[in-house]
Amino acid sequence: MHELYCETQNLSIGYGKTPLAGAIQIGVQRGQVLVLIGPNGAGKSTLLKTLAGQLAPMGGTVLLDGQDLTGYTGNARAKKLALMLPRARRTELTTCFEFAAAGRTPYTGRLGILSKADRQAVQDALARVGAAHLADRDFNRISDGQRQRILLARAVCQQPEILLLDEPTSFLDIKGKIELLTILQTLAHQENLAVIVSLHELDMAQKIADAVVCVSSGKISGVLTKEQAFAPENIRALYGLTEEQYTALFGAHNPQKPKFEHYVRSGQKLLRCGYTTGTCAALGAAGAARLLLTGHAPEIVALRTPKGIVVEVAPLFCRKMDTGAACAIEKDGGDDVDVTTGLPVIATVELLPGSTEVRIMGGEGVGRVTKPGLDQPVGEAAINHVPRQMITEALHREAETACYTGGFAVTISIQGGEEVARRTFNPHIGVVGGLSVLGTSGIVEPMSQQAILDTIQLEINQAVLRADAAGRPRRLILSPGNYGLDYLHETYPEFAAIPVVKTSNFIGDTLDMAAAAHFEEVLLVGHVGKLVKVAGGIMNTHSHTADCRTELFCAHAALCGAPREVCTALYQAATTDACLDILDAAGLREPVLASLLDAIQLHLDRRASEVFRIGAILFSNQHGPLGQTQTAAQLLNEWKV
């Protein structure tokens, strides 16, 4: 496998006959954000357009997925690469949905007719960039900032493997800039896209970048680390600043405030840990209490987490209020992909001299529990018991130090929490109006799967409660993702009363949880691209764990007597839908799917270990229903009775 998804070899760029810059050697991996910085007019846009194939190189080569960019047809390139430029030409009588839908052109063919799957892809893209409410608006009558979101949605619904963006934060206010850059980080780190983006704002660039390329007149650096790129001497040289100018813009180079430095090893990399929203809440409560009890706002607050690791940070602010004090701590997820990273967690504390009670409440941005089976009772603020304990202990320590014998009233708020919560599992599991204040250890370990598994366990617990409360058999429907849920609701509306749990990639773990909860019958409904992996015994379907979809199609086709050329075509196919097209052309779809379904059933039965009956249903967005295992057919018939 080619390590760099996009790279240049001795590339020269420019217009006319004179190169703007030459000998360019850069590259970006999938799952990485590469940021281009440098003064206006230095060549950032020219470089991006050359990488995208809009401009021909004046020398050298651009490689995309290991192949010369010029070797791709326009359509093939458009399925791998999307370019977002800062401005779009005005169009006539075009809604935002229609404008974004232009990103589906590589998939719609010459007529440009959107299928149901195409329309869903556009809707999903608009939702992911926070622009679903703009779908029916006239593209010419929205603000410049809103246009940026629609431009990004168009690029996203193109479903590229690399995304190139030229100054995407132009025209956006600070909130919009943060939201857009968070989306880009999510696309890279969670969905494994390669992202190359040029930015003016150095503070934003420093936060989002995994790696940096500096672009100056006639010179483009290699790929640098953030520490190298944003070192004061490099920034001064890049922008031609004197030391006085640098100091006026960025301030004097003072010692850094405390930064949490705790690392775990992942393969050959050291990844920095972060701290939970619960830790932030406890730190904020301690800071606010100290201000009330001593009259002095602390520059640093610290506590020992339940994991035994000390977290020491500088508050964003700590100030007196009308009836108490408020202290804000910025959430730091470390190297973990976390939508809450950067959000201020604010603890507002009031003294209760006539009491010894510590009263903990949820404020703006903190969700409220609406379903049973969660850590807190229905109606309570979604502040879990470990964070509540951490807050209480932190306040008791401050009280003891100050010889205070009274109680406290604490309100925890998360600035921007309500909006961010919409992009989490919270609404689905029964936490509405904001985020949960979480953390059993107080520490966020990068690449940890525990948060997702904990969420699935909660949903399993709730499914048990639903089934028992209704006096029904313990039946359960599982689906890896939203496509499966949509297919289920459209195809089997009669099963709406049966609890449904979203497994994400953790099919095996979810089956184990279902067994522990004593479910009797389980139906797994999913897209063939996910569930075909189960035919190979793969129970964690994340592409980083295993991606042998086409290999499994190839193997089962061979078992069904497919000729060598068909097997070769299947092996080299890009998607499972392409595999189905190949099988259709060879007249082999039915026997191969039957063979795959038998293998899926075999591995599901092995994992279930006769604790419960389980079957699987396969579908494709393009080809519709594909089939079901024998046990699934039996369950469907029994459930309809």
Secondary structure as UniProt FT lines:
FT   STRAND          6..15
FT   TURN            16..17
FT   STRAND          18..24
FT   STRAND          27..28
FT   TURN            30..31
FT   STRAND          33..37
FT   TURN            40..41
FT   HELIX           44..52
FT   STRAND          59..64
FT   TURN            65..66
FT   STRAND          67..68
FT   HELIX           69..71
FT   HELIX           74..78
FT   TURN            79..80
FT   STRAND          81..84
FT   HELIX           96..101
FT   HELIX           102..104
FT   HELIX           105..108
FT   TURN            109..112
FT   HELIX           116..128
FT   TURN            129..130
FT   HELIX           132..134
FT   TURN            135..136
FT   HELIX           139..141
FT   HELIX           144..156
FT   TURN            157..158
FT   STRAND          162..166
FT   TURN            168..171
FT   HELIX           174..189
FT   TURN            190..191
FT   STRAND          194..198
FT   HELIX           202..208
FT   STRAND          211..216
FT   TURN            217..218
FT   STRAND          219..220
FT   HELIX           226..229
FT   HELIX           232..239
FT   HELIX           243..250
FT   STRAND          263..266
FT   TURN            267..268
FT   STRAND          269..272
FT   STRAND          274..275
FT   HELIX           277..294
FT   STRAND          301..304
FT   TURN            306..307
FT   STRAND          310..313
FT   STRAND          317..320
FT   STRAND          325..330
FT   TURN            334..335
FT   TURN            339..342
FT   STRAND          344..352
FT   TURN            353..354
FT   STRAND          358..362
FT   TURN            364..365
FT   STRAND          368..369
FT   TURN            372..373
FT   TURN            378..379
FT   HELIX           385..401
FT   TURN            402..403
FT   STRAND          407..414
FT   TURN            415..416
FT   HELIX           417..421
FT   TURN            422..423
FT   HELIX           426..429
FT   STRAND          431..432
FT   STRAND          443..444
FT   TURN            446..447
FT   HELIX           450..469
FT   TURN            470..471
FT   STRAND          475..479
FT   HELIX           482..491
FT   HELIX           493..495
FT   TURN            496..497
FT   STRAND          500..502
FT   TURN            504..505
FT   HELIX           507..516
FT   TURN            517..518
FT   STRAND          521..527
FT   HELIX           528..531
FT   HELIX           532..536
FT   TURN            543..545
FT   HELIX           549..559
FT   TURN            560..561
FT   HELIX           564..572
FT   HELIX           576..586
FT   HELIX           589..608
FT   TURN            609..610
FT   STRAND          613..620
FT   TURN            621..623
FT   STRAND          624..628
FT   HELIX           630..640
//
